[in-house]
């Protein structure tokens, strides 16, 4: 995927406390053309956002230090949220 304004790969920030999920998403999304950075917690995510604002932040909803819902009030809003909890998806989809 490309950033249409600059014809560069779209920048993603993956925020997930599970290293295997971060690695899998990073690998797959890099292979299809995204520029990917990752963070394991909200503090790392905020540090990454300060370095460079991502085009698309992807955040886990169930993290120990800050939920994905709480992260909506800090930094750029995630466009896509990851959760293993079906009830949370129902809340997001209405």
Residue pairs with C-beta under 8 A, 6 or more apart in sequence:
1 9
1 10
1 32
1 33
1 34
2 8
2 9
2 10
2 33
3 9
3 10
3 11
3 55
8 35
9 33
9 34
9 35
10 34
10 35
10 55
10 56
11 34
11 35
11 36
11 37
11 52
11 54
11 55
11 56
12 29
12 34
12 35
12 36
12 37
12 54
12 55
12 56
12 57
12 58
13 36
13 37
13 38
13 39
13 45
13 48
13 49
13 54
13 56
13 57
13 58
14 22
14 25
14 26
14 29
14 36
14 37
14 38
14 39
14 58
15 38
15 39
15 40
15 41
15 42
15 44
15 45
15 57
15 58
15 59
15 60
15 63
15 71
15 78
16 22
16 25
16 38
16 40
16 58
16 59
16 60
16 63
16 82
17 40
17 41
17 60
17 63
17 64
18 60
19 40
21 60
21 82
22 38
22 40
25 36
25 38
25 58
26 36
26 38
29 36
30 36
34 56
37 48
37 52
37 54
39 45
39 47
39 48
41 63
41 64
41 65
41 66
42 63
42 65
42 66
42 70
42 71
42 74
43 65
45 57
45 59
45 71
45 75
46 74
46 75
48 54
49 57
49 75
49 76
53 75
53 76
54 76
56 79
56 80
57 75
57 76
57 77
57 78
57 79
58 78
58 79
58 80
58 81
58 82
59 68
59 71
59 78
59 81
59 82
60 68
60 81
60 82
60 83
61 67
61 68
61 69
61 81
61 82
61 83
61 85
61 88
62 68
62 83
62 84
62 85
62 88
66 74
68 78
68 81
68 82
68 83
71 78
72 78
81 92
83 89
